[in-house]
Amino acid sequence: MLRARLLGGLVIPAHPLALGPDRKLDERAQRGLTRYYLAAGAGGVAVGVHTTQFAIRDPRHGLYEPVLALASETASSGLGTRDSALLRESASATRSVKPPPSAESRVPSPVIKIAGLVGRTEQALSEARIALDLGYHAGLLSLGVWRDAPEGELLAHCREVAAAIPLFGFYLQPAVGGRALGYAFWREFAEIPNVVAIKIAPFDRYATLDVMRAVSESGRRDVALYTGNDDAIVADLITPFPAAAGEEPRWIAGGLLGHWAVWTRAAVGIAERARRERVSNVVSAELLGDGAAVTEMNAALFDVRHGFAGCIAGIHEVLRRQGLIRGTWCLDPSEALSPGQSEELDRVIARYPHLTDDEFVAAGRDEWMR
């Protein structure tokens, strides 16, 4: 069931962290954000990832488990009992992890819940246990602390974590803490049985093709491929990537994106249009144009001019303007909007209003923030 949902293609926002002026967790706004994503049509949420701020793990804040718990409880609340097998599958996918004792009694969510996992193996396994206990279905594994390790060590780490939780691989661009990982790494990674998906986010077409070719040549058809390439979101969703001889082209099924933490209703619309046009085998000039517009909007949102310094604050600023959070505060006071970034957001919002969702948010905000 988990694999089928991921292969079907989902919009998965990378969940931000809502703080008050004291830089403490604003639980009301945090729940409101989760409700917004679900109301907008997102098929999942990713929590504890870069957009949620890695500093939630700092003992001074102690927010990793509370923030994951809030999102899981909110996503599960009042949304019915579809896909009850997902919790059982994620918990029992391997012999080494037992299902959470309360999994059968907990109201399961139809929303795919992805937990960010970081650090060395011991830390990643600890976070995986927390995530499973809270009803998360898979872990998005960051390799940021392994930047200088041999690839063999990385693969051993991935295998050990995959023995504990269904694994969502993550190719993060080097400019924001990732490392270059070539075809050989991804070819071996694709053979790990409990890998369910890979987020491809190197912001590099050559590197993206390495991953696509590696998965294709592994023969794995049960590994879902997701875009994290903020500079090529629509292009990724409509491209038939070359496959092995005699095989059908490989497609990127959906996206797990910080960009989709804002204007989420419009993002769902873009993903649906891409899916329809892909099926029809006719891609419109209009969709291609909107793809270029989305990339331009991302440049303002993620602060490309300043090397992504204001990427989290940019997301916060859009949400603040919509009344979903109270301010742009981050746990690290040095993370803030860059000079001119607010004006760039003004510009792209005015230029591409059909790719925003202010009216949708205004209509639902009071209900989500209850």
Solvent accessible surface area in square Angstrom, and as a share of the most:
residue,aa,sasa,rsa
1,M,106,0.48
2,L,0,0.00
3,R,52,0.19
4,A,64,0.50
5,R,51,0.19
6,L,0,0.00
7,L,72,0.36
8,G,51,0.49
9,G,9,0.09
10,L,22,0.11
11,V,10,0.06
12,I,0,0.00
13,P,0,0.00
14,A,3,0.02
15,H,0,0.00
16,P,0,0.00
17,L,1,0.01
18,A,0,0.00
19,L,4,0.02
20,G,1,0.01
21,P,84,0.53
22,D,94,0.49
23,R,74,0.27
24,K,132,0.56
25,L,36,0.18
26,D,21,0.11
27,E,97,0.43
28,R,146,0.53
29,A,2,0.01
30,Q,1,0.00
31,R,66,0.24
32,G,0,0.00
33,L,0,0.00
34,T,1,0.00
35,R,46,0.17
36,Y,0,0.00
37,Y,0,0.00
38,L,31,0.15
39,A,48,0.37
40,A,0,0.00
41,G,39,0.37
42,A,9,0.07
43,G,13,0.13
44,G,0,0.00
45,V,0,0.00
46,A,0,0.00
47,V,0,0.00
48,G,0,0.00
49,V,11,0.06
50,H,72,0.32
51,T,8,0.05
52,T,0,0.00
53,Q,6,0.03
54,F,80,0.33
55,A,39,0.30
56,I,0,0.00
57,R,41,0.15
58,D,39,0.20
59,P,128,0.80
60,R,197,0.72
61,H,60,0.27
62,G,43,0.41
63,L,22,0.11
64,Y,15,0.06
65,E,86,0.39
66,P,59,0.37
67,V,0,0.00
68,L,0,0.00
69,A,18,0.14
70,L,12,0.06
71,A,0,0.00
72,S,5,0.03
73,E,92,0.41
74,T,6,0.03
75,A,0,0.00
76,S,10,0.06
77,S,75,0.48
78,G,80,0.77
79,L,66,0.33
80,G,38,0.37
81,T,99,0.58
82,R,161,0.59
83,D,25,0.13
84,S,45,0.29
85,A,32,0.25
86,L,0,0.00
87,L,7,0.03
88,R,98,0.36
89,E,50,0.22
90,S,3,0.02
91,A,2,0.01
92,S,61,0.39
93,A,44,0.34
94,T,29,0.17
95,R,244,0.89
96,S,81,0.53
97,V,26,0.15
98,K,175,0.74
99,P,67,0.42
100,P,10,0.06
101,P,141,0.89
102,S,51,0.33
103,A,8,0.06
104,E,126,0.56
105,S,95,0.61
106,R,60,0.22
107,V,77,0.45
108,P,13,0.08
109,S,1,0.00
110,P,12,0.07
111,V,10,0.06
112,I,0,0.00
113,K,1,0.00
114,I,0,0.00
115,A,0,0.00
116,G,2,0.02
117,L,0,0.00
118,V,20,0.11
119,G,6,0.06
120,R,127,0.46
121,T,27,0.16
122,E,144,0.65
123,Q,75,0.33
124,A,0,0.00
125,L,30,0.15
126,S,43,0.27
127,E,9,0.04
128,A,0,0.00
129,R,127,0.46
130,I,44,0.22
131,A,0,0.00
132,L,6,0.03
133,D,80,0.42
134,L,36,0.18
135,G,1,0.01
136,Y,1,0.00
137,H,0,0.00
138,A,0,0.00
139,G,0,0.00
140,L,5,0.02
141,L,3,0.01
142,S,13,0.08
143,L,17,0.08
144,G,27,0.26
145,V,77,0.44
146,W,20,0.07
147,R,119,0.43
148,D,144,0.75
149,A,13,0.10
150,P,86,0.54
151,E,60,0.27
152,G,50,0.48
153,E,88,0.39
154,L,0,0.00
155,L,7,0.03
156,A,55,0.42
157,H,3,0.01
158,C,1,0.00
159,R,105,0.38
160,E,90,0.40
161,V,0,0.00
162,A,2,0.02
163,A,46,0.36
164,A,11,0.08
165,I,0,0.00
166,P,2,0.01
167,L,0,0.00
168,F,0,0.00
169,G,1,0.01
170,F,21,0.09
171,Y,9,0.03
172,L,37,0.18
173,Q,14,0.06
174,P,62,0.39
175,A,74,0.58
176,V,50,0.29
177,G,24,0.23
178,G,5,0.05
179,R,39,0.14
180,A,77,0.60
181,L,5,0.03
182,G,32,0.31
183,Y,55,0.21
184,A,72,0.56
185,F,1,0.00
186,W,1,0.00
187,R,64,0.23
188,E,79,0.35
189,F,3,0.01
190,A,0,0.00
191,E,95,0.43
192,I,7,0.04
193,P,109,0.68
194,N,19,0.10
195,V,0,0.00
196,V,4,0.02
197,A,0,0.00
198,I,0,0.00
199,K,19,0.08
200,I,0,0.00
201,A,4,0.03
202,P,7,0.05
203,F,45,0.19
204,D,62,0.32
205,R,91,0.33
206,Y,182,0.69
207,A,13,0.10
208,T,0,0.00
209,L,75,0.37
210,D,41,0.21
211,V,0,0.00
212,M,2,0.01
213,R,112,0.41
214,A,0,0.00
215,V,0,0.00
216,S,2,0.01
217,E,77,0.34
218,S,24,0.16
219,G,48,0.46
220,R,41,0.15
221,R,117,0.43
222,D,50,0.26
223,V,5,0.03
224,A,1,0.01
225,L,5,0.02
226,Y,0,0.00
227,T,0,0.00
228,G,2,0.02
229,N,1,0.00
230,D,8,0.04
231,D,67,0.34
232,A,17,0.13
233,I,2,0.01
234,V,3,0.02
235,A,44,0.34
236,D,0,0.00
237,L,5,0.03
238,I,18,0.09
239,T,40,0.23
240,P,70,0.44
241,F,4,0.02
242,P,102,0.64
243,A,32,0.25
244,A,33,0.25
245,A,108,0.84
246,G,91,0.88
247,E,69,0.31
248,E,126,0.57
249,P,51,0.32
250,R,11,0.04
251,W,83,0.29
252,I,0,0.00
253,A,12,0.09
254,G,3,0.03
255,G,0,0.00
256,L,1,0.00
257,L,1,0.01
258,G,8,0.08
259,H,9,0.04
260,W,5,0.02
261,A,0,0.00
262,V,0,0.00
263,W,7,0.02
264,T,0,0.00
265,R,107,0.39
266,A,18,0.14
267,A,7,0.06
268,V,8,0.05
269,G,27,0.26
270,I,6,0.03
271,A,8,0.06
272,E,76,0.34
273,R,50,0.18
274,A,1,0.01
275,R,78,0.28
276,R,145,0.53
277,E,33,0.15
278,R,47,0.17
279,V,125,0.72
280,S,66,0.43
281,N,132,0.68
282,V,104,0.60
283,V,53,0.31
284,S,38,0.24
285,A,86,0.67
286,E,124,0.56
287,L,0,0.00
288,L,100,0.50
289,G,41,0.39
290,D,12,0.06
291,G,12,0.12
292,A,68,0.53
293,A,5,0.04
294,V,11,0.07
295,T,44,0.25
296,E,47,0.21
297,M,2,0.01
298,N,5,0.02
299,A,39,0.30
300,A,4,0.03
301,L,0,0.00
302,F,23,0.10
303,D,6,0.03
304,V,70,0.40
305,R,184,0.67
306,H,81,0.36
307,G,54,0.52
308,F,32,0.13
309,A,65,0.50
310,G,0,0.00
311,C,12,0.07
312,I,7,0.04
313,A,2,0.01
314,G,0,0.00
315,I,3,0.01
316,H,1,0.00
317,E,9,0.04
318,V,3,0.02
319,L,0,0.00
320,R,100,0.36
321,R,87,0.32
322,Q,11,0.05
323,G,35,0.34
324,L,0,0.00
325,I,8,0.04
326,R,143,0.52
327,G,7,0.07
328,T,33,0.19
329,W,71,0.25
330,C,0,0.00
331,L,11,0.06
332,D,60,0.31
333,P,91,0.57
334,S,95,0.61
335,E,60,0.27
336,A,54,0.42
337,L,54,0.27
338,S,14,0.09
339,P,112,0.70
340,G,40,0.38
341,Q,4,0.02
342,S,35,0.23
343,E,109,0.49
344,E,27,0.12
345,L,0,0.00
346,D,71,0.37
347,R,95,0.35
348,V,0,0.00
349,I,36,0.18
350,A,81,0.62
351,R,145,0.53
352,Y,30,0.12
353,P,83,0.52
354,H,110,0.49
355,L,9,0.05
356,T,19,0.11
357,D,9,0.05
358,D,72,0.37
359,E,154,0.69
360,F,59,0.24
361,V,1,0.00
362,A,59,0.46
363,A,94,0.73
364,G,13,0.13
365,R,71,0.26
366,D,118,0.61
367,E,105,0.47
368,W,17,0.06
369,M,14,0.06
370,R,160,0.58
